[in-house]
């Protein structure tokens, strides 16, 4: 009898052990409707995707069609932890009653954002007539922090659904997505960076009221109407930044990640065409630019192209640039990366630049060591034709400079 009871007890325990805990049994895989709270109370909704399980779990933000997937992740005992090394950030949340709640820690970039998510549910489609706002718009901003009078607004639309990007001189906002409801389009974006909520309200005169987060509204005009009215146009990124004396060679001398001093006078750069990119691993538009620079370098290095990234990082990252290393790994960067200092030191470290305020900014240096062109910012894929045009213009400039005969560099 005792033997039979022991057998039954052991069998019961084995059966209990075979049943996973409720938290472990729940799968997080699939799409989620998520949000972060920024600037003390502005909720930014966005789509988020989770795949895998246990220590093989991954999370992905979206920037239009692009996915930005976590480097590492785990889901154990109801706790989700995802790391995004190239941004130096971490998402930590707890699953409770089918919802995720926690925070998105931004590392050295500032205070964390409160985070929450629930399972994705398609938004109901109403039968209200939908105004058509697709196309290119000119947002009149008066004077931005960089001195711009206008920005580009690029809108795509399919029925009640729309996507948009604001293109400024330093780059775009990423792809904001959303729908039409109660007389306005409400779009938002968060890809681990660039959180933004945008309200686009069509007016009876054909303009748009544009509200970013909770800021005061701007007015947007169709691009052709803005030109016809003689309204201020967006800044030309090829004329925004220049150098004080174009007859002088462009000089740099900063340490690489190993602490070795690298200078423009080194043999590696003598007689070469050199792209110097003002960058930073914290800068979303620099993340947009890095893959393209990598492609250029692989294509043209054998013909005499060198690329130097001057990566300005926060004080904590200067001491231990783990985020920059992850940034380089993420994009397979093979060109030279130097660390001049903090972003606030840009003007002191690059004194030859005039109106140098955009991250990124690209200096094109000829074989003689002198600056031949400068381009402020970089429009990402969200900018559509502006992205394509920027890549084509950069490639054309590089090929033109490479075609010039080698000269004795006067870069001392």
N, C-alpha and C positions, 0 to 999 in steps of 0.2 A: 504493500500500500504506500509506504513511504517512498519507495523507489519510483512508483507511478507518479506521485505528486511532484517529485524532483524533476522527472522528465517533462511533465506538463509545465512546470515553472520555467525550465530552461527554454522550452519551445516558445512560451509566451514572451520571454525576454528577447529571444532572437527575432521574433516577429515584430516586437516593438522597435528594436534597433534597425530593422529593415525599413521602417517608415520614417522618411526624413521629416525634419521639423518643418513647420508651416512656412517660415521665412526662407528656408533652403529650397523648399519645393516650388516656391513662386518664381516664375521666370520674368525677368525684366525686359526680355527681347521684344523689340517692336518700336513703333513711333510713339512719342510723348508730346503733349502740349505743355511746354515749360515756360518759365518766366524768371527774370531776375529783377530786383528792385535797385535802382540807381539814384544818385543825387538826392537822397533823403526822401524818396517816396514815389518815384516814377517807375511804374511797372512796364517792363519790356517783354512782351510775349515772343516766343520763337519755337520752332520745331526742333526736336531733339530725337536722336535714335540710339537705342541700346541693342547690342548684340553680344552673344556668348553668355558665359556663366562662370561663377567661381572666380578664380584668379586669371581667367582668360576673357573676362568681360571687357567690352570696349564701349565707349560712348562717342557720338559724333555730332558736332555742330554742323550747320549748313550755311554756305554763302552762295545762294543761287543753286547751281548744279554742283558746286564744289563741296566736298565733305572734308571736315577737319576732325580727324579721329584721334582719340586719346593715345598717349604713348604706352601707358600701363593702366591696369585697373583691377578691382576686386569687388566682389559682392559676397559678404559673409555675415551671417546672423542678422540679416536685415539692413546691414550698413554698406552703402555704395561709396567707393572711393575711386576717382579717375584722375590721372595726372596728364597734363598737357605740357610736356617739357619745353617745347620751343617757345611757349609763352610764359613759362615759369609759373603756371597756375595749377589749381587742383579743385575738383568738384567733390564735395562730401555731402552725402544725404542719407537719410534713414527712411525706409519703407514702412508706412503705417496706414492701414485701411486703404491700401491700393494707391496711395499718394507718396511721392518723394518730397521730403523737405530737408533743407540744409543750407549750405552756402557755397559760393564760388570764390575761393581764395585767390587773390591776384598777386601773391608774392610781394615783390618789392614795388608794385605799382600802386598800392594803396589799400584801403579798407576792403574787406570782402563784400560781395553782393549776396543778399538773401536770395535763396533759390527754392523753387517748388515746381512740381510737375505732376500731371495726371495723364492717364492713357489718352492717346489721340482720338478725337471724335470729329468727323467731318462737320463743318459748319452748315446750318440749314440754308438752302437757297430760296430767296424770296422771289416774288414776281414784280417787284418795283422796277420801273424803267431805269437802266444804268447809263449814266453819261459816259461818253467816250473821251478819255484823257490821254490815250497813248500818243507818244511822240516826244519831241525835244522841246523843253521849256527853258526860259531864262528867268531865274529867280533874282529879283532886285533886292540886294542886301544893304545898300547904302555904303557901308564901309566895314569889312570884316576885320578880325584881329590881324590879318596879314595884309590889309589894305585893299582887298578885292571889292569891287562894286557889284558884281553879279556872279552867280554860280549856274552851272548847267544842271538841269533836272531831266533825267532820262526815264521815261515811263513805258512799260509794256503792259498790255491788258488782254484778258480773255474773259469776256462777260463781266461778272462781278469780281473776279479775281484780278489783281494787279501786282506788278513788281516794279520797283523803281530804285534809282541810285542818284545821289547828289554828288556831282563832280566838282570839287574845289581845286585850287591850284596845286595843293599837295597830294591829291588823290581822291578816291571816292569813298563813300560810306559803306561799301559792300551792298549786296542786294537785299533791299527791304521788300517784304511780301505781306499781303493782306487782302482784305475784301471791302466791298462797298456796303455801307449800312447807315441808315439814318441820315442820308444826305451827304456822306463823306466817305472817302477811302481812308482806312486806318491801316498803316503798314508799319512793320517793325523789323529789326535785325539784331541778332547777337550771334557771333561766331566764335565766342571766347574773347572777343574784343569788339570795339565800335558799337556799344549798345545805343540804339536809337529808336524812338517812336515818332512816326510821321503822320500827320493828318493833312489830307489834301481835299479841300472843299471847293467844288466847282461853283463859280459865280455866274450870274446871268449875263455878264458882259464878256464871257469867254475866258476870264482869268481864273487862276487858282489861288486860294488862300493856303499858304504852307506854314504849318506849325511843327517845329521840332521840339519833341518832349513837351515842356510847358512854356516854351519861350514865346515872345510876342510874334504874331504872324508876319510873314513876308508875302509879297504878291508875285506870282509867276505869270509870265506872258508866253504865249507860243513864240518860239525862237524867231520865226520869220516876222511876226508882228512886232517883236521887240526891236529888230533891226529897222523895220519900216518906221517905227516911232522915234528912232534915233536914241533909244535907251542905252545906258552903259552896258558894255559887253563883258563876258568873263575874261579874266586875265589870260594872256597868252603865256603858257608855261615856258616857251622857248625864249621869251624876252623878260621874264619876271626877275631872274637873277643874272648878275654879270660879275665881272672882275674889275678891280680898280685900275689895273694897268695890264691890258692884254699883250703888251710887248714883253712882260716879265714872265719867266717860267713859273709854273704852278709848283709850289714847294710843300712837301709833307715829310715829317720825320717822327714816327710814333712806334711804340712797341707792338709786336704781335702777341698772340696768346701765350707764347712761350717766353715773353719778356725780351725778345731780340729786337733791337731798333732797326726799323726798315725806313729807308729814305728814297725820295725821288731820284737822287743821284746814284743809287745802286745800279750795278751793271745790268740787273734784271730788267730795268726800265729804259736803259739808254737806247735811243733810236727807235723806241716802240711807240705805238699808239696806246694810250692809257685812258681808261675810264676810271674816274674817281667818284665813288658813290657815297654821299653823306647818308648814313644809315643808323639803325639801332634795332636790336632784337625785340624791343618793346613796341616798335612802330608797325601797325597793321599794314600800311601802304608799302613798307619795306618788305614785308612778307609777300605782298603781291609782286614786287619787283624781282626778288631774289631768284625765283626759278628762271625768269627770262635772262637775267645776267649770266646764270649758269649755262644756259643754252648758247648764248653768244660766245662765252669763253671757250667752250668745247669746240665750237665751229671755227673760230678765228684765231685761236692762240698760235697755231702753227704758222699763221701769216703775219704774226707780229703784234697781236693784241694782248695787253695785260689789263686786268681789272683789280682795283684796290677799293675795298670797302673800309671807310672810316666809321667805325661803329661806336657811337656815343651811348654809354650805358650809365645807369644810376650808380651811386656810390657803392651800394651793397654788391652790385654785380661787378664793379671794378675789382673788388677784393677777391671775388670768386665767380668768374663769368660762366656759371653752369648753364644759364639760359642761352647765352650766345653760342656755346658749344652745341647745345641741342638744336638751335636754329640752323647752324652750319650742317649738322648731321641730317636734319629734316630735309634740307634742300640740296644736299650733296655738293656743297660749295667747295670748289677746288682753287678758286682765286684767292688772292691775298686779303686777309682781314686784319685790320689794325685797330687798336683801342686808344683814341686820343684823350678821352675824358668823359665828363658828364654832358648831357644835352645842353645845359645852361652855359657851357663853356664853348659852344660852337663858334661864336664870333671871335673869341680869343684864339682858338686853335686853328681856325681857317680865316685869317685876317684879310686875305685877298678877295674874299667874296663880298659882293654888294647886294643888299636885300636878300641875304641868305637866311631864310627862315623856315624852309620846308624840309621835312623828312619824308621821302628821300629827295635829294637833289643830285643831279648827275653832271659832272664836268667831263667834257671830251677834250683830251689833250693830244695834240699832234706829235709827230716824231721829233719836232724841235723842242718839245717840252712846254709849249705854250697852249693856253686854253683857246680852243677854236669854237666851242659852243657850250651852252649850259641849258639844262632842262630841269625845271622845278617839278617835283612830284612824280607820281606814276599812277595812271589810271588802270585799275584792275579789270578783271573780266566783266565785272558788273557794269562797266562803262561801255560795253559793246564796241561800236566802231571807233570810239576814242582810244580804247585799249589796242585795237588792231593798228590804228594809225600811229600811235606812239611807238609800237614795236617796229613798224616799217620805217619810220623816220630815224629811229636809233640805229637800225641796221644799215640804212642808207648812209648815215653820217660815219659810221665805223668803216664801211667799205670805201667811202670817199677818202678818208684819212689814210687808210692802209694803202691806197693806190698812189699816194704821194711818195716821192723818192725819199730815202733816208737822209737825214741831215745831221750835222754835228750838233749835239744837244748843248744848249747854253743854260743848263739847269743848275749851275752851281750858285 
